[in-house]
């Protein structure tokens, strides 16, 4: 493990994990209990996760970027027996009555018996909440390890040397980055806070081989820093997940790292990737699709086009809820809520979310299809589309557009371009230009914030606007 200040080898890591596990037992933590930590991406998060799994407890990561209200809700829904405080943690944001202990004070004497069971819960991750209240997904060690093995197989280049800069409360930070690297026998380089203008320097300094981000992070890094100013020759795999990458971004990355690009499509509930594009996939195939079904995973489309994944290797369910309380897991399938279609070469194309779909004049409209066309227009950095109530059509599309830096957009010309590509009922009736679209911590556009803000504005009488 690497940080800006220290380095650990595997023997030192094991000693730190043993000591932390013993310390948790001294606090009375038992198998099945929840242990939370409020921390940035740093060694303390990784040590506490491995120690918690070692004693059969269930780990929960909390991000310092969360608000006091958000943390209060997460803790109420997960009921941890203790909250560990990382170096960057502010205990004042936690609700009163929560048992807290500084991570640096967790120290005990080993050896500690390994009582963990691979198929029992080891991790709880709250879903992103982009389309509703966050839900606590329970994930097993075996699902994490199998997901890691499949990514390693597709993006194989030897032990990964990985930049870890995603929030620890996200499956990407814990599973996709940290667990995958551990299973590969590699090295983690922790960056406590994402810095667009410091990322390339860290990659060059630590000779990292695996750069895995959401597309927004790539865009911010390439806009803030010049890749030519850094020695990035160590990079062997440059991959993204969490959202589709635009054609322009894929072309830029392909020019910088030819033959080393890959992508995948996954969810918190799927744990590992559902589809993958292996390294070396042609750039023209990477922009429009997250690849082919992962070998060994059962992936299908329902009659309505919803992406279904066999329950094997998926999450175990939501904490405090039975399968009958939530229909995500049923009939032997994980129901992803995503709508897709198969391309002739077997790749999956994602069309949108069932929850995002709206009806305009009786027709089903999937916002992602419109967003993809908008983002192909010159000068558009990113776009978001949602349906809002309309007295005539039932619902009509609203498009929020973030221009590229320094670009002025001609909405009339943009509308004409859309009309050439999309049926009339899919065309947004209203356009909103914003300097920057609001983002969730994982880099996805926060559509709930956009819709809520606009709904509040529309509810105000015109004379008061």
N, C-alpha and C positions, 0 to 999 in steps of 0.2 A: 504494500500500500504506500502511496505517496501523497504528501500534502506540500504546501509551501514551506513547511518547517521541519518535517520529520519523515522518516521512512521505516516501514516495518517489513520484515520477511515473514514467511509462513510460520516459523517457529515462534516468533514474537507475537504474531496474531493469535496463535493457539493459546499462548500463555495469558494474553489479555482476555480472551473469550472465557477461559477457565476461571479466571479471577472474577470476572463480571457475573458469570453463572453462579459461582459460590456466593457472591454478594447478594444476588437476587434471592437465593434460597434463604440466606440469613434474614432477609426482609420478610420472609414468610410466603414468597411467591410459590405457588404450586402448579402442577401440570393442569392445563386448561385455563388458568388465569390469564388475563390480558395485562401486558406491559407496554406502556406508551413511552415515547421519547419525543421531546420537542427539540428539534435540532435541524441545522442546515446539513447539506451533503458533506459529511466529515467522518473520520474514522469512528467516532463515538456511535454514530448511527449503525454502522456495519457491525461493530463489536457487540452492541446491545442486541441486534437482531440475531446473530449467531448464538449468543449466550441464551437468549430467550428460547430459541428453538431447541437448544441443547437440553433444557430442563422440561421440555414438553409444554411450555406456555405459548401464548399467542401474542405476537408483536404488532404494534401499531405505530406508524410514523406520523408525526405532527409537524407541519411546516411553520416556521416562525413568521411566514408571510400571511398566515391566516389571521383573521380578525378575532377579537375576543368572543363575539357572538358565534362565529363559525366554530371555534374551538369548544365552546360550551355545548353546542349541539352535537359535535362529534363525540365528546366525552360522555355525554348523557346517553348516546346510542351505543357506546362500546363498554362503558363501565370498567375501566382499567383498575387494577388493584394498586398501581403506583404509576406516576408519571416521572420519568427521568428528565433532567434538565441539562441540555447540552450547553456548550460554551456560549453559543449565540442566543440562548433562550432568555426571554423576559418573563419571569414567573407572574408578573402582575396581569398578564393577559389571560391567565387561567382562572376559572371560577373558584370562589372560596370553598373550602372543604375538600378539595382534591389533595390527595397525598402526593407530595413531590419530594424528590431526592436528587441532588446534583449528581450527574453521571460520574464525575471524578471521585465521588465518595463511595461508589459501588465497588467494593473490593473485598474478596474473601479468599479462603484457602481451599485449594483443590486437594485431590482430584474430585471431579464431579461426575457421577454416573450419568450416562446418556440414556434418558428415559423417553426420548422423543419417538414418535411413531410416524413413519413417512406419510401415511394416508390420513393422518389427523390434522386439524387446522394448526398452522404455524404462523400465519400472517392474516391480518385483516386490513383490507384496503377499501376506503370509501370511493365509490364511483365519482366521476367528475362533477356530476350534478348539472350538466349542460342542458338537460331537458327535464329536470325535476329534482326532488330532494335527494341528497346523497344517500347511498345505501351501503352498509358494511358487508363487503364480500369476503367470505372465508376461503383461504387458499392453503393447500397442503404443500409440504416439502416436495413430495413426489411430482406434483404438477409443475412446480417451479423448476425442478431439475430436468424433467423431460422437455419442458419448453426451451430450456437453455441448450440441451443437446441438439434439438432440431435447428436452432439458429446457428450453432457452431458447425453443424454439418453443411448448412447452406452457405455460410460465410467463412468457411474454414481457411485460416491462414496461420495456424499455430496458436500458441497461447495469446489471448487478447491482452493488449495494453490499452486500457479504456479510460476515457474522460468521464467522470461521474459528476454531472452538474444539474441533473434533474431533481425536482423536489422529492424528498424521501417519503412523502405521503402518496406517491403515485407508483403504479406497478412498473412504470418505465425505469424509475430510479432503483428500486429494490430488485425487481426480477430481470428486466431486459438488460440492464447494465451490470449490476453487482453480482447477481447469481450466475449469469451467463459467464462472466469473467472468472469467477471462482471455479466453476465447473471446467472451464478450459485450462485452469492452472495458471492464469494470467495475473496481471497487475492492475490495481485500481489507482487512478490519480484523482483525488478529490478536489473539487473547486466549490468552495462553500457558497458562492453566489454566482449565477450566470453573469458574465461580463462579455459583451459582444467584442469589445476591443482588447480583451485579454485572452480569448480562447485560443487563437492561433499560436500565440507565444507559449502557452502551456503545452499545446500539442508538440511543438518543436522542442521545448526544453526537456520534456519527459519521454521523447521519442515514442509517442503513442501510435498504435496501429489501428485502433478501432474508434471511429467517430460516429456516434449514433445519437441523433437528435430529432426533434420535430422540425418540419420544414421552416417554420417561422424563425427558429434559432439559426439555421443556416443562412437565411436571408439577412438577419440582423448582423451576423458575424461578417459576411461578405460585403455588407454595406459599410461597416465600421472599420475594416482593416484590409490591407492589401496582402493577399496570399503570397505574392512574389517577394514580400519582405521577410518571409519566414521559410525555414527548411522543413517542408512537410513531406519529405520523401519517405518517412517512416510509415505513413498511412497506407494500409493495405485494404481497408474496408471502410466505406463511407455510406452509411445507411440511414434511412428515416422511417418513421412510423407516426401514428397519432393523427395524421391528416395527409391528404394527397399533396404532392409537390407539383408546382406549375411547370409547364413546358420550359419556360425561361430559366427557372431554377435548375431543372434537370440538365439543361444544355450547359449552363454555367459550371455545374459540378462535374459534368462529363468532360468538359474542356480542361478542368483542373486535375481530375483524377480518373482518367480514361480506364475503363475495364474494372474499376474498383467500386462501382455503385451497386447498391442493393436496397430493397424496401420490403416491408411486411405490413400486414393488416392484422391487428389484434385488438382485444378489449381486456379490461380488468377481469371480466368473467371468463374469458377464454384462456387466461393466464399466458400461455404461449401463443405463437403466431397461428393464425388461421390460414392465411396465404402468404407466400414468400416469393420474391424474385431474387435468385442467386446472384452472386457477384459475376459480372461479365454480361448481364442481360443488356441488350441494346438500349440506348437511351430513349429511342422513340417508343419503346414498350413500357418504360418505367413511368412516364408522365401520366398515362391514362389508366393505369391499373396497378394494384398492389401485388400482382403476380398470380402464381398457380397455387392450388390447394397444397398444404404441407403434406408430404408423403407420410402415410400412416394415420392421418386425421380424416375423419369422415365429415365432409363438407357437402351440403346440398342446398338447393333453393326450394322454398315452399311454393305452392300454387300462386301465392301473392307476391313471390319474388323475394321473400325474406331469407336472409342467410342463416342457415342452421348448421350447428356443429355438434358432433357426437359428444355426449356428456363426459366421456373419458378424457382425463387430463384437464378438465375445466374446473371452475371453482366449485366449492362444496355446497354453496347456498349462502343466504344472507343471515348474519348474526341476529338471533332472536325471531327468525321467521321460518316457517315451514314451507315446503314446496307449494302447498295449497294456498299459502298467503301471497305468493308471488309466482307468476306464470313464466318466469324466465327459463326455468328448468322444467320441462315436461315432456312426456312421451319419448324419453331417451335422448332428447336434444337440448342444446342451449339455443334459445331463440334470441338472436343478437339484436333484433330491432332494426338492422340495416337492410336495405333493399338493394339487390344486385342483379346482374345478368351475366351469363357466360359469353365470352368472346370465342370466335371460331378456333383459336389456338389453345383453348382451355383455360385462359386467364379469367379472373373475375374482374368485372367492372362494377364499382359501387355507384349506385344511382342516388341514394339518399337515405334518410331515416324515416321509419314509419311514423315516429312521433313528430317529425318535421313536416310531413306531407300535409298539404291543405287542399281543399276543394274550391275551385273557382268556376262558377257556372256549371257545376256538376262534374267537372273533370278533375282527376287527381294530378296534383302538381308536386314535383319533388325538387326542393330548393337546390340541392347539390348540382343537379344538371344545369341549372341556370347559372350558378356560381362559377362552374367550370368554363362556360362560354364567356362570362364577364371577365374572368381572370386571364383569358387569352387576348383581350383587347389591349393594344399598346397603351402604356401609362398606368394600368391598373395593377396595384400591388396585391390587394386581396379584396374579396367581396363576400357579403353575407346576404341571404335572402330569407324572408319569412312571410307567412300569410297573416294578414290582419282583417278583422271583420269589415264587411262592405254591405250596405243595404241592398244593392242590386245583384252583385255576383256571389254573395255569401262570404267570400274571402277574396282578397286580391294581394298580389305580391308587392312587397316593399323591398327594395335593394339598397343596402348600405355599401358604399365603395370607398376604399382607401387608395388614393392615388400614389404612384411612386413619387419619391422625393423630387420636388421641383416641377412636377407635371400638372398641367391644366387639362381637365377632361371636358370634351364636348358631349353633353348628354344626348343631344339630338342624334349625333353621329353614332353614339354608342347604342341607342335604341334601334337605329336602322340596322346595325350589325346584328343585334339580337333577333330582329324580325326576319333576317335571312336564314337564321340557324334554328329557330324555335317556332313551334306552333303558337298561334295568337294567344290562346288561353294561358300559355306559360309566361308571357311577357309581363314583367313587373309594371305596375301602374304608377309607382312612385319611386323616385331615386333620392338618396341622401348621401351627399359627399361628406366624408369625415377625414380629418387629418390623420387619425389613427383609430382603428376599430378596437374596442375593449377586448382583452384576452383573458382567458382563464390561466391559472399558473402553469398548465401543461402546454400552453401555446395555441390552443384552439380559440376561435372567436366566441365570445360570450354573447350568444344570441338572446338569452334571457334578459341580459342587461339592455341590449338594443331595443327589444320589443317593449320592455317595461318602461324605458325612458320615453319612447315614442308614444306609448299608450297614455302615459301621464300628461304628455304635452297635448295630445289630441283631446284629452278630457277637459282641458282648460278652455273656456269660451274664447273665441277669436279676439274679442275686444281686450282680453287680458294677456294675450301672448306677446 
